[in-house]
Amino acid sequence: MRDRLALGAATVVTLLAGAAPAVGQSLSDGAPVAITGPAATVLSTDTHGRGRLVEAFGDVRRARNIAVIVPGVGWTGPLLRDESGAGRRHPAVQARSLLAEMERRDPGTPAAVVVWLDYDAPAGIDPDAARSDRAVEGAPRLAAFVDGLSASARVTVVCHSYGSVVCGHAAPRLHVSSLVVVGSPGMDVWSRAALHTSATVWAGIAPDDPIGLVPHTRVDGLGHAADPTAPGFGARSLPVDGAHGHNGYLVAGTASLDAIAQIVTGHNPSVRRSAS
């Protein structure tokens, strides 16, 4: 027992030390960015925990192409609602960037992007980020929300950072065409097959994203298992040319934004599938 406790403690320290640069960058990478687009429409709000919020950009009721962004650590409902001085890490900025690219690629089809924060994301570099409790607790609500979207819409869930842990636990109940995972510490599974989903799974990580320093392990509920971008996991490789750091995947001009918009609008970017 003492050996397992010692191993668990060492795992927490190693995981948090590896995650620290990514989390630190995520919380501080906030240079203001001006992105035009629709104002946010609040779909739901909840004062439980640190505050939860679900917002839509575009008319989600009419949309036929819908992307649902699941953010990671550090976000709360009040922070999400506050767009003053918003930088590229702000989910509202990312949502408008993605919506603009979706509309450029498929101008004749109504589109919308949802920022889904109906879970209590870890506050930062703490044991909650190394564990999966927050993700497990939020996963049923993510699945229920997606199930409530129009049955005639093509839905893609875009999971960033710890948000990919939420997506991993929701995956068996998500009726979506695609799951896109970026900047992930892991999805609490060792292979794409273990997600038990019929969705196409895409994964990408920028070369300089410090989340890549996180060790991929799982001991007594600590750690988030395999790297979804690793050879052998079984996900399709998402192009990330031009994406920098932990928050650069939905920035205009990047291959990752272009590829995600193609996926959401039903077009497959030219990619290779990792070995399974």
N, C-alpha and C positions, 0 to 999 in steps of 0.2 A: 504493500500500500504506500509506504513512504517513497519507494522508487517511482511509483506512478505519479504521486503528487509532485515529486521533484521534476519528473519529465514534463508534467503539465505546466508547471511554473516556468520551466525553461522554454517550453513551446510558446507560451504567452510572451515572454520577453523577446524571443527571436522574431515572432510575428510582428509585434508592435515596433521593434527596432527596424524591421524591414519596411513596414507600412509608413513609418514616420515621415520620410521625405515626401511621399505622395500625398499624405493627409495634410502635411504642412503646406505644400504647394497648392493643394486644392482649396485650402482655407484662405490663402493669401493671394492667389492668382486672380486679381480682381480689377485690372486696369479697365476703366470705363469703355464700353463699346456701344456705338449707336447703330441699332438694328431696327429698321422700320418694319411694321407689320401690325396685325390686329391687336387690340387690347385683350387682356386676359378675361375670360369668362369663368367665374367661379362655379364649379360643378358641385363641390362639397367642401365643407370645412368642419373641423372638429377640434375642440380644445383639450382632448385627452393627451396625456403625455406631454411632449414638448410642442404640440400643436401640429395638426395635419391639414393638408390642403390639396385639392385636386383642381387644376385649372385647364381650360381648353383655349387654344389659339386657332381660330377658324370655327365654322359651324359644324360641331361634331354630329349633330342630328342629320345633316344633309350629306356629310362627307362619305365618300366611297373609298378613299385611301386615308387610313388613320395610323399615326405613329403614337405610341404611348411611351414616354420617357420615364424611367424609374431612376431618380438620383440616388447618390450615395451619402457618405458621412457628412455631418456638419449642417445639414439642412433642416429647417423647421418651417412650419406654416408661416409664421410672421416674417422670417427671412425671405422666404419665397415670394411673399406678397410685396416686399419692399424692393422696388426696382431702381431706387435712387443710386446713381453711380454704378449700375450693373455692369459687370465685366463678362468675359467669355465663359467663365465658370457658372454664371447664373443660368439656371434652367430655362427661364423665360427668354433669355437671349438665344440659347441653343434651340429652343422650340421655334422661334421666329426664323432663325437661319435655316432650319430643316424645312419648315413650311414653305419658305420662299423657293428653295431648291426643288421641292416636290411639285410646286405649281409651275416652275419653269420647265420641268421635265414632262409634265402631263397637264397642260393648261386647261384642257377640257373637262377634267374630272375634279369634282369638289373634294377638298382635302382639309384635314385638321390634324393638329398635334396636341396631345394631352401631356401635361406634366403631372404625374401621379405620385403624390407624397402622402399617401394614407397609411403610413407606418412611422414608427419612431426610429429614425435613423440614428446610429451612434453619434455622439456629440463630437468625437474626434479620436485622438490616439488613446484609447482606453480598452479595458478588457471586453467591452461590448463589441468592439470592432473585430476582435479575435474570435468571438463566439457567434452563434447563429440565431440566438433567441429572438432578436428583433426581426430578423428575416422570416423565421418560422411563424411568428405571430402575425406578420403583415401579409404573408403569401395568400391566405384564403381571401382577403379583401381585394388583392390585385386580381385574382382569378374571377371573383364575383363582378368586379368592375368591368373587366374585359368582356365577360359573358353578357353584360347589360348593354353593350354597344350594338349597333345595327348589324343584323345577321347578313346584310347584303354588302357590308363594308369589308375591304381587305385590311386586316389589322396586323401591325408589326410592333413588337415590344422591344424597345431599345434600353438596355440595362447598363448603367455606368457604375463602375467601382463596386461599393458594397451593395448597390442596387442589383448587381448580378447574382448575389447570394439570395436575395428575395426572389428573383426570377427563377433561380434553380429550384427552389422549393415550390414555386407556383406552377412550374412547367407542366407537370402531368395533368393539371386542370385548365391550362390555357389553350383555348381553341383559337389559335392564330396561325397565320401563314408562315411567319418568321420570327425568330428570336435573334437579336443582335446584341453582342456582348463586347464592351470596350473597357479597357483599363481595369480588368477584373482581378480580384485576389483569389478567385475560384468560385465555383458554384455548388460546393459541398458534394460533388460527385467526382468519380474518377474517369468517367467517359461520357460522351454524348448519349450513348445508349441508355445510361442510367438516369437520364432526365425523363425518360418515358414520355416523349412528345413526338407528335407527327410533324411538328414545325421544322422548317429548315433552320439550322443553328449556324450563325456566323460569329466569328470572334476575331478581334484585332487588338494589338497593343503597339503604341508608338515606341520607337527604339529608345527614346529618352524619357519614357514614362517611368518614374521611380517606383510605381507599383510593381514593376518587374523584379524588384529586390525582395519582395515578400516570398518567403519559403512556402512551397506547396506541400502542406502536411495536414494531418487531422489526427489529433490525439485527445481522447476524452472530451470530445465536443469542441476542441480548440483548433483553429485553422479551417481553411475552406477547400481543402483537397486540391485536385489537379488544376493546372493552368489550361484554360479552355483553348488557348492558342497553340498548345504544345502538339508536336507530332504524336499521333496515337490517340488523341482525345476524340477526334472524329468530326470536329466542326469545320465549316468552310472558312477559308482565310479571307478576312476583310481587308481590302487595300487601305493602308494608312499613310501613304506618301503625303508629306506636307503637314501631317499632324505632329504637334510638339507638346511634350509634357503630359500631365494627367488630365488636362481639361481642353485639349485641342481637337477633339474628334468631330465636333460639329461647328467648325470654323469655316467660313466661306473660302473657297479655293483649295480645300484639302480633298484628297482622294477619298478619305473616309466619309465626309459629308456627301460627296457625289455618289459613292457606293450605297450609303444608307438610303438616300433619296431614291435611287434606282430600285433597291429592294422593296421599299414601302410602296412604290408605284407599280410593282410587279415585273420589274426587269432585273435580270441577273447580271451583275458586273462580271467582267472577265477575271476569274479567280481560280486558284487551285484548291482542291480538297486535301486536307492533311491525311496522312496515312492512318488507317484505323486498325 
